[in-house]
Amino acid sequence: MLAQLHSLRGRRPLAARRAAAALFTAGLALAPLASHAASDFPSRPITMVVPYPPGGPTDTVSRLVAAEMSKTIGQSVVVENKPGASGMIGADLVARAKPDGYTFLANASLHVINPYLYKSMRYDSFKDFAPITQLADVPLVLVVPETSSVRSVDDLVKLGKTRPLNFGSAGTASAQQLAGESFKVRSGLSMQHVPYKGSAPALTDLVGGQIQLMFDSMPSAMPFIKSGKLRAVAVTTAQRVDELAQVPTMAESGFPGFDISTWYGLWAPAGTPPDIVAKLSEHAARALKQPNLVSQYASLGAKPVGSDPQVFARFTESEGRKWRDIVEAANIQPQ
């Protein structure tokens, strides 16, 4: 607008004044649109896209938040599962959605890992999204079938020296895969990665013995551990986890410095008005403070966060660099 005003110099004074007045009036009319949009938002149901199948950790963590947000934001927050391509199908749908706040993405740390594992993506994980908030930080847990003879990491290493092992993950480039690849490099074992479209089908095959181990996110693994179908061998964080206090860390199990966790967050399409992003972040943070949600998260080994958009943006950039370094250390080649 300033450039247009400056271009009016040299016109007849009256014409210039009229044109300037028209531009100024237009500016006044446009200025409150963003805040007005936020005050009216939402006026219809909101869609939370989860790029994985139902029953996985991202789905579990996200549905709990969506249910609580629906109670305070004034409209239903409806979860839609759009699985496939390591979360990229659902993410691409959101990247191309109208940036009005009515469609946003719930994803795991995989969102910032994919750029380092795929040569060609239809979207930019950083530029095409507006960070809303981090939902939770979650440890991974090394699990084996209940029927397995493995009861410790040492047992697993000994088994792996006698035969090749298959380890599952929620998908190529997932934190689960990278934890397994890191263990493979450090143990020197012969291990084949088997990617699935989410944790749920991978865990089903693990229970059935089609694969021998998995580093999985606690929200999806805990029901299998509690039911006795899977055995927790170690957690991947530096400290033990309250929900699995008797389970040692990988560091305690002979792999010092092994500290890998995953996390979950919300993103809107780039260009979504900042005040609408802030409103979504505010209601998500409020949901994460509800006692019943905190309790449910704790039972899954998930720690609620609820950061504001600016803090979450800095966090995702830092995490992107960290995962890039892990990919390079494991010598995983982009596909």
Rosetta blueprint (number, residue, H / E / L):
1 M L
2 L H
3 A H
4 Q H
5 L H
6 H H
7 S L
8 L L
9 R L
10 G L
11 R L
12 R L
13 P H
14 L H
15 A H
16 A H
17 R H
18 R H
19 A H
20 A H
21 A H
22 A H
23 L H
24 F H
25 T H
26 A H
27 G H
28 L H
29 A H
30 L H
31 A L
32 P L
33 L H
34 A H
35 S H
36 H H
37 A H
38 A H
39 S H
40 D H
41 F L
42 P L
43 S L
44 R L
45 P L
46 I E
47 T E
48 M E
49 V E
50 V E
51 P L
52 Y L
53 P L
54 P L
55 G L
56 G L
57 P H
58 T H
59 D H
60 T H
61 V H
62 S H
63 R H
64 L H
65 V H
66 A H
67 A H
68 E H
69 M H
70 S H
71 K H
72 T H
73 I L
74 G L
75 Q L
76 S L
77 V E
78 V E
79 V E
80 E E
81 N E
82 K L
83 P L
84 G L
85 A H
86 S H
87 G H
88 M H
89 I H
90 G H
91 A H
92 D H
93 L H
94 V H
95 A H
96 R L
97 A L
98 K L
99 P L
100 D L
101 G L
102 Y L
103 T E
104 F E
105 L E
106 A E
107 N E
108 A E
109 S L
110 L H
111 H H
112 V H
113 I H
114 N H
115 P H
116 Y H
117 L L
118 Y L
119 K L
120 S L
121 M L
122 R L
123 Y L
124 D L
125 S L
126 F L
127 K L
128 D L
129 F E
130 A E
131 P E
132 I E
133 T E
134 Q E
135 L E
136 A E
137 D E
138 V E
139 P E
140 L E
141 V E
142 L E
143 V E
144 V E
145 P E
146 E L
147 T L
148 S L
149 S L
150 V L
151 R L
152 S L
153 V H
154 D H
155 D H
156 L H
157 V H
158 K H
159 L H
160 G H
161 K L
162 T L
163 R L
164 P L
165 L E
166 N E
167 F E
168 G E
169 S E
170 A L
171 G L
172 T L
173 A L
174 S L
175 A H
176 Q H
177 Q H
178 L H
179 A H
180 G H
181 E H
182 S H
183 F H
184 K H
185 V H
186 R H
187 S H
188 G L
189 L L
190 S L
191 M E
192 Q E
193 H E
194 V E
195 P E
196 Y L
197 K L
198 G L
199 S H
200 A H
201 P H
202 A H
203 L H
204 T H
205 D H
206 L H
207 V H
208 G H
209 G L
210 Q L
211 I L
212 Q L
213 L E
214 M E
215 F E
216 D E
217 S E
218 M H
219 P H
220 S H
221 A H
222 M H
223 P H
224 F H
225 I H
226 K H
227 S H
228 G L
229 K L
230 L E
231 R E
232 A E
233 V E
234 A E
235 V E
236 T L
237 T L
238 A L
239 Q L
240 R L
241 V L
242 D H
243 E H
244 L H
245 A L
246 Q L
247 V L
248 P L
249 T E
250 M L
251 A L
252 E L
253 S L
254 G L
255 F L
256 P L
257 G L
258 F L
259 D L
260 I L
261 S E
262 T E
263 W E
264 Y E
265 G E
266 L E
267 W E
268 A E
269 P E
270 A L
271 G L
272 T L
273 P L
274 P H
275 D H
276 I H
277 V H
278 A H
279 K H
280 L H
281 S H
282 E H
283 H H
284 A H
285 A H
286 R H
287 A H
288 L L
289 K L
290 Q L
291 P H
292 N H
293 L H
294 V H
295 S H
296 Q H
297 Y H
298 A H
299 S H
300 L L
301 G L
302 A L
303 K E
304 P E
305 V L
306 G L
307 S L
308 D L
309 P H
310 Q H
311 V H
312 F H
313 A H
314 R H
315 F H
316 T H
317 E H
318 S H
319 E H
320 G H
321 R H
322 K H
323 W H
324 R H
325 D H
326 I H
327 V H
328 E H
329 A H
330 A L
331 N L
332 I L
333 Q L
334 P L
335 Q L
